[in-house]
């Protein structure tokens, strides 16, 4: 059984089991609401942009109003995965303090730095490839994007003085930039807004792309 394997691999952990008589995603949502973090397996969440289909993990992740980590089964995971914690932010829209706090706390526990990434597109540029990096690198809009990222992180640098934070501001397609950066990270953290549409539970385009394509674990932290 899965619980026996867990206990044999992690003998110092206190592991409890519970059998719930409810649809899987409802049971997970109810249990996750009482936990600090819900861990789910992920084998990819479909190809439709923003639409999560055919997966209990996908449905749960889209609706959860608490942090969820999705882990793709890619073989044995090393005890100390290399790389920084990647924090993907949309610094130009709204505060994402919950995601920032989660990322810095994880980095402190893992003794690794945080790479805070804000990828943006100039108005009028379609969010498709290819993008010419740096075309607006010295423009007022680019400097404004850098200022937004710095201001979003500033209070948290004071709260976590021992965590090194690298700020990266890119003119690029946000989804593609985050997926690419996740390849060099031990963990990817991003905020999202739980939502449900007439067609079913949905994540935003960036969150969906990262969960679908990132090889490493991804944490979705709901915006307050």
N, C-alpha and C positions, 0 to 999 in steps of 0.2 A: 504494500500500500504506500501511497505517497507520504503519509504522515510518518510511517516507519523509516522511510529513506531520509526524511528531514531530521528525525530524531537521531539517526545514526551519524549523519553528517554534522549536526550541530547539537551535541549532547548537553551543552551548557544552557541552551535555551529552554524556556518553559513553553511547550507547544500544546495548545488545546484544540479540540475538534468539536464541531457542531453540525448537525444535520438539520437543515431547514426545509419545511414543506412549503415552497413558494417558487414561482418562476425564477430562474437563475439570476437575471439582472436585478430583480426586485430584492432577492435575498442578499446580493452583494451590496446594493445600495443601502439597505437597512443596516447591515453589519459594518460597512465602511463608515457610516455616519457616527459610529461609536469608537472609531479608531483614529490614530494619527495619520495613517497611511494605508491605502489599499493596494496590494500587489496583484497584478493580473498578468497572465501570459498573453502574448500577441503574436499572431502569425501573419500580420498584414490585415489591413482593414478595408479592402476593396479599392477600386480604381476611380470611382466617381468623385469628382471634386467636392469635398466637404461632406459627402454622404457616407455614413457608416452602415455597412450592410452585412448580414449573415454572421454576426459574431457577438457572443455575450460580452466579451471584453470591450468591444467597440461600443455597444449600446450603453454599457455601464459608464465608460469613460466620458461619453458625450453628456450624460445626465448628472454625473456626480458633482456635488457641491463641496467636496473635500478632496485633498490631494490623492492622485492615483498614479502609480508607477506601472508602466507597461514594459514587459521584458520579452524580447524576442528569443526563441530557442535557437541559439547559434553555436551550441557546443559548450564545453567547459568554460567557466568564467574564472579568470585569475583572481587570487586573493586581493591583490592591489592593482586594479586596472590603471594603466598609465593615462595621463592626460588630465586636463583641467575639467572643472564643472562648467559646462556651457550654459549660460543664462541668456535666453532669447527674449528680447524686450521690444515692444512697440512704444518707444519713448515719446512718440509724437501724439499719442491718443489719450491715454488715461493712466493713472498711477497703477503700478503692479507690485505693490509692496509685499504682498503675500508670496509671490514668486521670488522676489529678490531675497526676502528673508530665508525662504526655504533653501535657495541655492547657496547662500553664504553659510548657513548652518551646516549643510552637507559638506561644503568645502572645508570648513573648520574640523569636522569629524574625520575627514579623509586626509587632512594635511596636504591639500592641493590648492592651487589658485582657482579663481573664477575668471572666465572669459565672458564678458558681457557684450553681446552682439546686438546692434541695432541696424538692420538693413532697411533701406528706404528707396523709393522710386520718385523721381521728380514728377510733378503734375503733368498729365498728358502723355506720359510714357506708358505704353501697354505693358502689363506684367508678364512678358514672354521673353524667351531667350532668342538671340543673345543680347546681353547688356554690355555696354562698353564701360568697364570699371573706371572710376575716377574722373569721368568727364566733367562732373560738377564738384570735384574735390575741393576747389578753392572758392566756390561760390558762396554767397551769403546763406543760401539754403543749406549747404553742406555744413557750414559753421554753426547754423542754428540747430541742425540735427545733432552735432557733437555736443553742443551746450545742453540740449535736452537730456541726452544720455548721462552727461556728467551730473546734472542736477538731480536726476532720478536716483543716482547711486550715492550721492554725497552723504546723506544721513546714515546710510548703512556702512560706509567706510568708518565712521566714528564708532559704530556699534561693534564692528568686527575688525579692529585695528591690526590683528595678526593675519588676516586673510588678504593675500595679494589679489587685486582686481585689475584686470586688463580691459580697457575700453576699446571696442572695435566698432566703428561706424562705417558702413559700406553703402555705396550706391549700387544696389543689386536687387534682384527678385527676392523678396524675403524668404519664401519657402525654400527656394534652391540654396540660398546662402546659409540658412540654418542647417539644412540636411548636410551640406558639404562640411560645415564646421563640426557637426556632430561626429564625423568620422574620426576626429582627433581628440575626442572628449570621453571621459569615463562616465559621464552622466549629462543628459540634456534636460533643462528645466525651462518651462514656459508657462505663462498664464493663459487662461482661456475662460470663456463665458459659457457655462452650461446652458444648453438650449435644446429645444425639440420643435421640429417643424411638421407640417402635415405629412411629409414624406418619411418622417422618422427622425431619430436623434441625429444631430449634426455637430461637427466641430468646424471651426473656422479653417480657411484654406491652409494657413501655415501649420496649425496643430495637426490637421489631417495628414499633410505631406510628411511631417516629421515622424509621426507615429507609423505611417505606412512605410517609409523608406529608410529611417535611421536604423543602423545595425545594433546600436547600444541601447541601454535602458533610457526611457523617456518619462519624465514626471510632468503631469498636467496639474497645475495649481489653479483653482478657480479664483477669478477676480471677486473681490468683496461686493 
